[in-house]
């Protein structure tokens, strides 16, 4: 539906209050400083959202809630433990096999450098620089670290260091799992407390926001986990067939790394590719790894994703990229994994909370500008080619008549308002009006002209001339043709976007009466329509292109019968509300 003039009136720019900016900065600082507390909470919340559907399913088949939650907790622990054990064993195997790869890797690097003068000269330069640096330090190599006093003490220290590295993540994971179990056990109570905290004055909106977040985020995480599992299993099996060492390890890493937006799959590819390069006897293994990745990733991305994803998280790629960077700075690597679901929660919050609506505009993948405004903005930005592309895309989907009604006519109305309000200069208004006329003519350029002539007259200014272009294009679609100079047309149409001076209107009416057997008015604006009706009475004045198309009918029908029905009111009922 085309928009009326009020829809395109200038409105004061609105944005977040400065206090919101200060509050957002404070929240970011708190999230960064308290990441040891907030990371387990975020993990627990997301895991509970994923496991709510399985928990409900177990309860429906007759299991009590405590047993269902305990079963899900055991399954989660078993899955995490199995992955940790598999990765640990594979890493130890990899560490044991590394020395055996050295000779093969040296041979391949030598083959790459052999015969390459550029590489040889670069290697020689680096070698000479290293020698110069060594002479600058007196030729004495850096002192070796002091050996440990005893082998037992060194081994104990290594074990303690490893235990210290593992303790913090293990504790965070344990807290997250326990909190997840509590959220699953007391999910109704937690939801009610959150609703009370959010306020009871808008219970419907808060409930809808929570349901939307739970459904969208839970579905996204579950589908993403299934897709990543398919990708990891596919890569692991393919690498096993190729003969790449430690294929299970690379499969598990592919599963985990694919959670990272944009870069995860490429890191997952690079690791086994390096190993295939280091261990293979020739170049067949690396090429097979690339082929396997192309097949597996293509199947997951282009076949499984469209089948499994009913709805996306609603994020634009740019928002996902920026949010990944922000959450990585705040929370480190775990922030990179949690960025998509957390940012999706922010978008949902912005969708349902008016004060935070700017979050949906900045991060969501919804249309930033309605199509009519986007079309008109291209002309304001001196981009008529972009406006033409928008019109062509709309015409392919909806047809040229709908494009004239939904895009070009609203832009003509906006042009008339901006010019009347002094927002546009005369030169800019003329440029935009000519561009709108050109778009209207291009939309019907392939439509054959009819036999019956119509004359369309823009009363005054570029907006009226652009409206005349729209009316002429619509007449062409209905089987009419533009009257030649001096030719008497069957119908003359006077077009006005805004009210005009009385002398100019009288002159235009005289021209129309001389050039057409029947006179018709077209004015989208109510005040302009009233002015035209008073001057053209009893001839009808129409308010939209749909009414004009209906009034014209086709050129095969008698124009007088179409345009002068008995009892026609002075101002026709608007075809477009």
C-alpha positions in Angstrom: 0.0 0.0 0.0 1.4 3.4 -0.8 1.8 5.9 2.0 0.1 9.2 2.3 1.8 12.5 2.8 1.8 12.2 6.6 3.9 9.1 6.4 6.8 11.0 4.8 6.6 14.3 6.8 9.8 15.4 8.3 10.2 14.1 11.9 12.8 14.9 14.5 15.6 12.5 14.7 15.4 10.2 17.7 18.1 8.2 19.3 19.3 6.8 22.6 19.5 9.2 25.4 23.1 10.1 26.6 22.3 8.5 29.9 21.8 5.2 28.0 25.2 5.6 26.5 26.8 6.1 29.9 24.8 3.2 31.3 25.9 1.0 28.4 29.6 1.8 29.0 29.2 1.0 32.7 27.5 -2.3 31.9 30.4 -3.2 29.5 32.9 -2.4 32.2 31.0 -4.5 34.8 30.8 -7.4 32.3 34.5 -7.3 31.7 35.6 -7.0 35.3 33.2 -9.6 36.5 33.7 -12.1 33.6 34.6 -14.9 36.0 31.1 -14.7 37.4 29.1 -13.8 34.3 30.6 -16.4 31.9 29.3 -19.4 33.9 25.9 -17.6 34.3 25.7 -17.0 30.5 26.7 -20.6 29.7 24.2 -22.0 32.2 21.4 -19.8 30.8 22.2 -20.8 27.2 22.5 -24.5 28.0 19.2 -24.4 29.9 17.5 -22.8 27.0 18.8 -25.6 24.7 17.8 -28.4 27.1 14.3 -27.1 28.0 12.7 -29.0 25.0 14.3 -32.3 25.9 13.4 -31.8 29.6 9.8 -31.3 28.6 9.9 -34.3 26.4 11.2 -36.5 29.2 8.5 -35.2 31.5 5.8 -35.9 29.0 6.9 -39.6 28.8 6.4 -39.9 32.5 9.8 -39.1 34.2 9.6 -36.9 37.2 11.3 -33.5 36.8 14.3 -34.2 39.2 15.1 -37.5 37.4 14.8 -35.8 33.9 17.1 -33.0 34.9 19.6 -35.4 36.5 19.6 -37.5 33.4 20.2 -34.5 31.2 23.0 -33.4 33.6 24.6 -36.9 33.4 24.4 -36.9 29.6 26.0 -33.5 29.4 28.8 -34.5 31.7 29.4 -37.7 29.8 29.5 -35.8 26.5 31.9 -33.2 27.8 34.0 -35.8 29.5 34.2 -37.9 26.4 35.3 -35.0 24.3 37.9 -34.0 26.9 39.3 -37.5 27.1 39.4 -37.9 23.3 41.1 -34.5 22.8 43.6 -35.3 25.6 44.6 -38.7 24.2 44.8 -37.3 20.6 47.0 -34.4 21.8 49.4 -36.8 23.6 49.6 -38.9 20.5 50.2 -35.9 18.4 53.0 -34.7 20.7 54.6 -38.2 20.6 54.5 -38.2 16.7 55.8 -34.7 16.1 59.5 -35.6 16.0 58.9 -38.1 13.3 57.4 -35.4 11.0 60.5 -33.2 11.1 62.4 -34.9 8.2 59.4 -35.0 5.9 58.6 -31.3 6.7 62.2 -30.3 6.0 62.1 -32.1 2.7 58.9 -30.4 1.6 60.1 -26.9 2.7 63.3 -27.5 0.8 61.3 -28.6 -2.3 59.3 -25.4 -2.1 62.4 -23.2 -1.8 64.4 -25.1 -4.4 64.6 -23.3 -7.7 63.0 -20.1 -6.3 65.4 -17.3 -6.5 63.1 -15.0 -4.5 62.9 -17.5 -1.6 66.6 -18.2 -1.7 67.4 -14.5 -1.6 64.9 -14.0 1.2 66.3 -16.9 3.2 69.9 -15.6 2.7 68.9 -12.1 3.9 67.3 -13.5 7.0 70.3 -15.7 7.7 72.7 -12.7 7.3 70.5 -10.6 9.6 70.6 -13.3 12.2 74.4 -13.5 12.0 74.6 -9.7 12.4 72.4 -9.8 15.4 74.5 -12.5 16.9 77.7 -10.5 16.4 76.0 -7.5 17.9 75.6 -9.5 21.1 79.3 -10.5 21.1 78.6 -13.7 19.3 77.5 -15.3 22.6 74.3 -17.3 22.4 71.6 -16.5 24.8 72.1 -18.3 28.1 70.1 -21.4 28.5 67.6 -21.6 31.3 69.0 -23.2 34.4 68.2 -26.8 34.6 65.9 -27.9 37.4 67.6 -29.1 40.5 66.0 -32.5 40.2 63.9 -34.4 37.7 61.2 -35.1 40.3 60.8 -31.5 41.3 60.5 -30.4 37.6 57.8 -33.0 36.9 55.9 -32.0 40.1 56.1 -28.4 39.0 54.8 -29.2 35.6 51.9 -31.2 37.0 51.0 -28.3 39.4 51.1 -25.8 36.5 48.8 -28.0 34.4 46.5 -28.4 37.4 46.4 -24.7 37.8 45.6 -24.2 34.2 42.8 -26.7 34.3 41.3 -25.8 37.6 39.7 -22.4 36.6 37.9 -23.7 33.5 36.8 -26.8 35.3 35.4 -24.8 38.1 33.6 -22.4 35.7 32.1 -25.4 33.9 31.0 -27.1 37.1 29.3 -23.9 38.3 27.6 -23.5 34.9 26.3 -27.1 34.9 25.0 -26.8 38.4 23.3 -23.5 37.7 21.9 -25.1 34.5 20.4 -27.9 36.5 18.8 -25.4 38.9 17.3 -23.3 36.0 15.8 -26.5 34.6 14.4 -27.5 37.9 13.0 -24.1 38.8 12.3 -22.7 35.4 8.8 -21.5 36.1 9.8 -19.8 39.4 12.8 -18.1 37.7 10.5 -16.9 34.9 8.0 -15.5 37.3 10.7 -13.7 39.3 12.0 -12.2 36.1 8.5 -11.1 35.1 8.1 -9.5 38.5 11.4 -7.8 38.2 10.5 -6.5 34.7 7.3 -5.1 36.0 3.7 -6.2 36.0 2.3 -3.2 34.1 3.3 -4.8 30.7 3.0 -8.5 31.4 1.9 -9.5 27.9 4.9 -7.8 26.2 7.5 -9.2 28.7 6.0 -12.7 28.4 6.1 -12.5 24.6 9.7 -11.3 24.7 10.8 -14.2 26.9 8.9 -16.7 24.7 10.5 -15.3 21.6 14.0 -15.3 23.1 13.6 -18.9 24.4 12.2 -20.2 21.1 14.6 -18.4 18.8 17.8 -18.8 20.8 17.1 -22.4 21.8 16.3 -23.4 18.2 19.4 -21.6 16.9 21.7 -23.3 19.4 20.2 -26.7 18.9 20.4 -26.5 15.1 23.9 -25.0 15.3 25.0 -27.9 17.5 23.5 -30.4 15.1 25.1 -28.8 12.0 28.5 -28.5 13.7 28.3 -32.1 14.8 27.6 -33.1 11.2 30.5 -31.0 10.0 32.9 -32.4 12.6 31.9 -36.0 11.9 32.1 -35.5 8.2 35.6 -33.9 8.5 36.8 -36.6 10.9 35.6 -39.5 8.7 37.0 -37.9 5.5 40.4 -37.2 7.2 40.5 -40.9 8.5 39.9 -42.1 4.9 42.6 -39.8 3.6 45.0 -41.0 6.2 45.7 -37.8 8.1 47.1 -38.5 11.6 44.9 -37.8 14.6 41.7 -37.5 12.5 39.4 -37.7 15.5 41.1 -34.7 17.1 40.6 -32.6 14.0 37.0 -33.7 13.8 36.3 -32.6 17.4 38.1 -29.3 16.8 36.0 -28.7 13.6 32.9 -29.2 15.7 34.0 -26.7 18.3 35.6 -24.2 16.0 32.5 -23.9 13.7 30.8 -22.1 16.6 33.1 -19.2 15.9 31.6 -16.9 13.3 33.4 -16.4 10.0 36.8 -17.7 11.0 36.0 -21.0 12.7 35.7 -23.1 9.6 38.9 -21.8 8.1 40.8 -22.5 11.3 39.3 -26.0 11.3 40.6 -26.5 7.8 44.1 -25.1 8.4 45.0 -27.5 11.2 44.6 -30.8 9.4 45.9 -29.2 6.2 49.2 -28.3 7.9 49.4 -31.9 9.3 48.7 -33.4 5.9 51.4 -31.1 4.4 53.9 -32.2 7.1 53.2 -35.9 7.1 52.2 -36.7 3.5 54.7 -38.1 1.0 53.6 -35.8 -1.8 51.0 -33.2 -2.5 48.0 -35.6 -2.8 47.1 -35.5 0.9 46.8 -31.7 1.2 44.7 -31.6 -2.0 42.4 -34.3 -0.8 42.0 -32.4 2.5 40.9 -29.3 0.6 38.5 -31.4 -1.5 37.0 -33.1 1.6 36.5 -29.7 3.2 34.8 -28.3 0.1 32.4 -31.3 0.0 31.6 -31.4 3.7 31.2 -27.7 4.2 29.2 -27.3 1.0 26.8 -30.0 2.1 26.4 -28.6 5.6 26.1 -24.9 4.5 24.0 -25.2 1.4 22.0 -28.4 2.0 21.5 -29.0 5.8 21.3 -25.4 6.9 18.4 -24.4 4.7 16.6 -27.6 5.8 17.2 -27.2 9.6 17.0 -23.5 10.0 13.3 -22.4 10.1 14.3 -19.0 11.4 17.6 -17.3 11.8 18.8 -15.4 14.8 17.9 -12.1 13.1 21.4 -10.7 13.0 23.2 -9.0 10.1 26.7 -10.2 9.2 28.1 -6.8 10.1 26.4 -6.9 13.5 27.7 -10.5 14.1 31.2 -9.4 13.2 31.2 -6.4 15.5 29.6 -8.2 18.3 32.1 -11.0 18.0 34.9 -8.5 18.4 33.3 -6.8 21.4 32.5 -10.0 23.3 36.0 -11.3 22.5 37.5 -8.2 24.1 35.1 -8.6 27.1 35.3 -12.3 27.8 38.1 -13.7 25.7 37.7 -16.8 23.5 34.6 -17.9 25.3 33.1 -14.5 24.4 33.7 -15.3 20.7 31.7 -18.5 21.0 28.8 -16.8 23.0 28.6 -13.7 20.8 25.8 -14.9 18.4 23.3 -16.0 21.0 24.0 -13.1 23.3 23.7 -10.6 20.5 20.5 -12.2 19.3 19.1 -11.8 22.9 19.9 -8.1 22.6 18.0 -7.8 19.3 15.0 -9.5 20.8 15.1 -7.2 23.8 15.2 -4.2 21.4 12.3 -5.6 19.5 10.0 -5.8 22.5 11.2 -2.9 24.7 10.6 0.5 23.0 13.3 2.2 25.0 15.9 -0.2 23.5 14.5 -0.2 20.0 17.8 1.1 18.7 19.4 -2.3 19.4 17.1 -3.9 16.8 17.9 -1.2 14.3 21.6 -1.5 14.8 21.9 -5.3 15.1 18.8 -6.8 13.5 18.5 -8.0 9.9 15.2 -6.3 9.4 14.7 -3.7 6.7 16.4 -0.5 7.9 14.2 1.8 5.7 10.9 1.0 4.0 11.2 0.5 0.3 9.5 3.8 -0.7 11.8 5.8 1.6 14.8 3.8 0.5 13.9 4.5 -3.2 13.5 8.3 -2.5 16.7 8.4 -0.4 18.7 7.2 -3.4 17.6 10.3 -5.3 18.5 12.5 -2.3 21.9 10.9 -2.3 22.5 11.6 -6.0 22.2 7.9 -6.8 19.6 7.6 -9.5 21.1 4.3 -10.7 20.5 2.8 -7.2 16.9 4.0 -7.3 16.5 2.4 -10.7 17.8 -0.9 -9.4 15.3 -0.8 -6.5 12.5 0.0 -8.9 13.5 -2.8 -11.3 13.7 -5.4 -8.5 10.3 -4.3 -7.2 8.8 -4.4 -10.7 10.2 -8.0 -11.3 8.5 -9.1 -8.0 5.2 -7.1 -8.1 4.9 -5.7 -11.6 5.3 -2.1 -13.0 1.9 -0.9 -11.9 2.5 -1.8 -8.3 6.0 -0.2 -8.5 4.4 3.0 -9.8 1.9 2.9 -6.9 4.2 1.7 -4.1 7.5 3.4 -4.9 7.3 6.2 -7.4 4.1 7.9 -6.2 5.2 8.0 -2.5 8.5 9.5 -3.7 6.6 12.1 -5.7 4.6 13.0 -2.6 7.7 13.3 -0.5 9.3 15.5 -3.2 6.3 17.8 -3.2 6.4 18.1 0.6 10.1 18.7 0.8 9.9 21.4 -1.9 7.0 23.1 -0.2 8.7 23.0 3.1 11.9 24.6 1.7 14.0 21.5 2.4 15.1 21.2 -1.2 16.5 23.8 -3.6 14.9 24.3 -6.9 17.8 22.6 -8.7 17.7 19.6 -6.5 13.9 19.3 -6.8 14.2 19.5 -10.6 16.9 16.8 -10.6 14.8 14.5 -8.5 11.6 15.2 -10.4 13.3 14.4 -13.7 14.7 11.2 -12.2 11.3 10.0 -11.0 9.8 10.7 -14.4 12.6 8.7 -16.0 12.0 5.8 -13.7 8.3 5.9 -14.5 8.9 5.9 -18.2 11.5 3.1 -17.9 9.0 0.9 -16.2 6.6 1.0 -19.2 9.3 1.3 -21.9 8.5 -2.2 -23.2 4.7 -1.8 -23.0 3.2 -1.2 -26.5 1.3 2.1 -26.9 -2.4 2.0 -27.5 -4.5 3.8 -30.1 -6.4 6.3 -27.9 -4.5 9.4 -26.9 -4.3 10.8 -23.4 -2.7 14.1 -22.4 -1.2 14.4 -18.9 -0.3 17.9 -17.6 1.7 18.7 -14.5 0.3 22.0 -13.3 3.4 23.5 -11.6 6.8 22.4 -10.5 8.9 19.3 -10.6 6.7 17.3 -8.3 3.7 17.9 -10.5 5.6 17.0 -13.6 6.8 13.8 -11.9 3.2 13.0 -10.9 2.2 13.5 -14.6 5.0 11.0 -15.5 3.4 8.5 -13.2 0.0 9.1 -14.5 1.2 8.8 -18.1 3.0 5.5 -17.3 -0.2 4.1 -15.7 -2.2 5.2 -18.8 0.3 3.4 -21.0 -0.2 0.2 -18.9 -3.9 0.6 -19.5 -3.5 0.7 -23.2 -3.4 4.4 -23.9 -0.8 6.5 -25.6 0.6 10.0 -25.0 -0.9 12.6 -27.3 1.3 14.4 -29.8 1.8 18.1 -29.8 -1.3 19.8 -31.1 -3.3 16.6 -31.1 -6.7 16.5 -29.5 -6.7 13.8 -26.8 -9.6 11.8 -25.6 -8.7 12.5 -22.0 -6.7 15.3 -20.3 -5.4 14.7 -16.8 -4.4 17.6 -14.6 -1.8 16.6 -11.9 -1.1 18.5 -8.7 0.9 17.3 -5.7 0.5 20.5 -3.6 -2.0 23.4 -3.9 -1.0 26.0 -6.5 -1.9 29.6 -7.1 -5.3 30.3 -8.6 -4.1 31.9 -11.8 -1.7 29.0 -12.6 -4.6 26.6 -12.0 -6.9 28.4 -14.3 -4.3 28.5 -17.1 -3.7 24.7 -16.7 -7.5 24.1 -16.8 -7.8 26.1 -20.0 -4.9 24.1 -21.6 -6.5 20.8 -20.5 -9.9 21.8 -21.9 -8.4 22.8 -25.2 -6.3 19.6 -25.4 -8.7 17.0 -24.3 -12.4 16.1 -24.8 -12.7 15.1 -21.1 -10.8 16.6 -18.2 -9.8 14.6 -15.1 -7.9 15.6 -12.0 -5.3 13.7 -10.1 -4.1 15.0 -6.6 -2.9 12.6 -3.8 -3.0 15.5 -1.3 -6.4 16.3 0.3 -6.0 20.1 0.0 -4.7 19.9 -3.5 -7.6 17.6 -4.4 -10.1 20.0 -2.9 -8.6 22.9 -4.9 -8.8 20.9 -8.1 -12.3 19.8 -7.4 -13.5 23.4 -7.0 -11.9 24.4 -10.3 -12.8 21.4 -12.4 -16.3 20.7 -11.1 -18.2 18.6 -12.1 -15.2 16.6 -13.5 -13.9 14.0 -11.0 -10.6 14.4 -9.1 -8.9 11.1 -8.1 -6.5 10.6 -5.2 -4.3 7.7 -6.4 -3.0 5.7 -9.3 -5.3 2.7 -8.6 -8.3 5.0 -9.0 -6.8 6.4 -12.2 -6.3 3.0 -13.6 -9.8 2.0 -12.8 -11.2 5.2 -14.2 -9.3 4.8 -17.5 -10.2 1.2 -18.0 -8.7 0.3 -21.4 -8.4 2.3 -24.6 -10.8 -0.1 -26.2 -13.6 1.2 -24.0 -15.3 4.6 -24.8 -13.5 7.2 -22.7 -16.5 9.4 -22.2 -18.6 6.5 -20.8 -15.7 5.6 -18.4 -15.0 9.1 -17.2 -18.5 10.6 -17.0 -20.8 8.1 -15.3 -24.1 9.4 -14.1 -24.0 10.8 -10.6 -20.1 10.9 -10.3 -19.1 13.0 -7.2 -16.8 15.9 -7.5 -14.1 14.2 -5.5 -13.9 10.4 -6.0 -13.4 8.2 -3.0 -9.7 7.7 -2.5 -8.6 4.3 -3.9 -5.7 4.2 -1.5 -6.3 4.9 2.2 
